[in-house]
Amino acid sequence: MPIREGGHEPETIIAASVKVEGDFSSEGNVLIEGIVEGSLRTARDLRVGERAKINADVEATNAVIAGEVHGNIVIGERLELEPTAHLFGDVRTKTFVVANGASVNGRITMGEVVEEKPVRGKKAEIPVEAPKAVKAVKEPAEEKVAENPFFGG
């Protein structure tokens, strides 16, 4: 899924000399070569260049990461890490491709994620037992003094 192959030209490019702070949102393909701090969301594909630094939570449909990302990542379809990629955060995606040399420090959730939702109109029934009476018993402690030849005993 490399952006620029198969007609997937980026609509937004954040160049190496650009720093974006705040919530960044796009409906098209995004290429990051610079710095992003805050949050980064796109409805399409994301490419993070080798020298890019992202300090943000990231959401996209597909992503190829070659740079550094500090934040949680949610990718709807496919996440690919190139050999120079460094991720620091939790990852959730359907498909995860990791090249030799890439690093991930966080939890990874892959595949179809089914979140448990409560059934409407029904409360979860948890059996609760009545507390059992506890009787405290105090027994006299036996005092035993060991003879110790080192302390004159």
C-alpha positions as CSV (number, residue, x, y, z in Angstrom):
1,M,0.0,0.0,0.0
2,P,2.7,2.5,-0.6
3,I,1.3,5.9,-1.3
4,R,2.3,7.1,-4.8
5,E,1.9,3.5,-6.2
6,G,-1.3,2.7,-8.1
7,G,-2.6,6.3,-8.3
8,H,-2.6,6.9,-4.5
9,E,-1.0,10.4,-4.6
10,P,-1.0,12.2,-1.3
11,E,-3.5,15.1,-1.1
12,T,-1.6,16.6,1.9
13,I,2.1,16.7,2.4
14,I,3.7,17.9,5.6
15,A,7.3,18.6,4.4
16,A,10.5,18.0,6.5
17,S,10.7,21.7,7.4
18,V,7.1,21.8,8.7
19,K,5.9,21.3,12.3
20,V,2.2,20.9,12.9
21,E,0.8,21.3,16.4
22,G,-2.8,20.4,17.3
23,D,-5.5,18.2,15.8
24,F,-4.8,17.4,12.2
25,S,-7.6,15.8,10.2
26,S,-7.9,14.9,6.5
27,E,-10.3,13.1,4.2
28,G,-7.5,12.2,1.7
29,N,-4.1,10.5,1.6
30,V,-1.4,12.1,3.8
31,L,2.4,12.1,3.6
32,I,4.3,13.2,6.7
33,E,8.0,14.1,6.4
34,G,8.1,16.7,9.2
35,I,6.8,16.8,12.8
36,V,3.3,16.4,14.0
37,E,2.2,16.9,17.7
38,G,-1.4,16.4,18.9
39,S,-3.6,14.0,17.0
40,L,-3.4,12.8,13.4
41,R,-6.5,11.4,11.6
42,T,-7.2,10.6,8.0
43,A,-10.0,8.8,6.3
44,R,-7.6,7.3,3.7
45,D,-4.0,6.3,3.6
46,L,-1.0,7.6,5.7
47,R,2.7,7.5,4.9
48,V,5.2,8.5,7.6
49,G,8.6,9.3,6.1
50,E,11.9,8.0,7.5
51,R,12.9,11.4,9.2
52,A,9.3,12.2,10.3
53,K,8.6,12.5,14.1
54,I,5.0,12.1,15.3
55,N,4.0,12.7,18.9
56,A,0.3,12.1,18.5
57,D,-2.4,9.4,18.4
58,V,-2.9,8.3,14.8
59,E,-5.9,7.0,12.9
60,A,-6.0,6.0,9.3
61,T,-7.4,3.3,6.9
62,N,-4.0,2.1,5.8
63,A,-0.5,3.3,6.9
64,V,3.2,2.8,6.0
65,I,5.5,4.0,8.7
66,A,9.3,4.5,8.2
67,G,9.8,7.2,10.9
68,E,9.1,7.6,14.7
69,V,5.7,7.6,16.2
70,H,5.0,8.2,19.9
71,G,1.2,7.6,20.5
72,N,-1.5,5.0,20.0
73,I,-2.2,3.9,16.5
74,V,-5.6,2.6,15.1
75,I,-5.5,1.5,11.5
76,G,-8.7,0.1,9.9
77,E,-7.0,-2.2,7.4
78,R,-3.3,-2.6,7.0
79,L,-0.3,-1.2,8.9
80,E,3.2,-1.7,7.5
81,L,6.4,-0.8,9.4
82,E,9.5,-0.3,7.3
83,P,13.0,-1.2,8.7
84,T,13.6,2.4,10.1
85,A,10.2,2.6,11.9
86,H,10.1,3.1,15.7
87,L,6.7,2.9,17.4
88,F,6.1,3.8,21.1
89,G,2.4,3.1,21.9
90,D,-0.4,0.6,21.5
91,V,-1.4,-0.6,18.0
92,R,-4.8,-1.8,16.7
93,T,-5.1,-3.0,13.1
94,K,-6.5,-5.9,11.0
95,T,-3.2,-6.6,9.2
96,F,0.3,-5.9,10.6
97,V,3.5,-6.2,8.5
98,V,6.8,-5.6,10.2
99,A,10.1,-5.4,8.4
100,N,13.3,-6.6,10.0
101,G,14.8,-3.7,12.0
102,A,11.5,-2.0,12.9
103,S,10.7,-1.7,16.6
104,V,7.4,-1.6,18.6
105,N,7.1,-0.8,22.3
106,G,3.5,-1.3,23.2
107,R,0.5,-3.7,23.0
108,I,-0.6,-5.0,19.6
109,T,-4.1,-6.0,18.8
110,M,-4.6,-7.6,15.3
111,G,-7.5,-9.0,13.3
112,E,-11.2,-8.4,13.7
113,V,-11.7,-6.8,17.0
114,V,-15.0,-7.6,18.6
115,E,-15.9,-5.4,21.5
116,E,-18.3,-6.8,24.0
117,K,-21.4,-4.6,24.2
118,P,-24.1,-5.1,26.8
119,V,-27.5,-6.4,25.6
120,R,-30.1,-3.6,25.8
121,G,-32.7,-4.1,28.4
122,K,-30.8,-6.8,30.3
123,K,-28.6,-6.3,33.2
124,A,-25.7,-8.6,33.8
125,E,-26.6,-11.0,36.6
126,I,-23.7,-11.7,38.9
127,P,-24.3,-14.3,41.6
128,V,-23.6,-12.8,45.0
129,E,-23.2,-15.0,48.0
130,A,-24.1,-13.7,51.5
131,P,-21.0,-13.0,53.5
132,K,-20.1,-15.8,55.8
133,A,-19.6,-15.1,59.5
134,V,-16.0,-15.1,60.6
135,K,-15.2,-15.9,64.2
136,A,-12.0,-14.6,65.5
137,V,-10.3,-17.0,67.8
138,K,-7.4,-15.8,69.8
139,E,-5.1,-18.6,71.0
140,P,-2.3,-18.0,73.5
141,A,1.0,-17.8,71.7
142,E,3.6,-20.2,72.9
143,E,6.8,-18.5,73.8
144,K,9.9,-20.5,72.9
145,V,13.3,-19.1,73.5
146,A,16.0,-21.0,71.7
147,E,19.3,-21.4,73.4
148,N,21.9,-19.5,71.5
149,P,25.5,-20.2,72.5
150,F,26.7,-16.9,70.8
151,F,24.5,-14.7,73.0
152,G,25.0,-16.4,76.3
153,G,21.8,-18.4,76.2
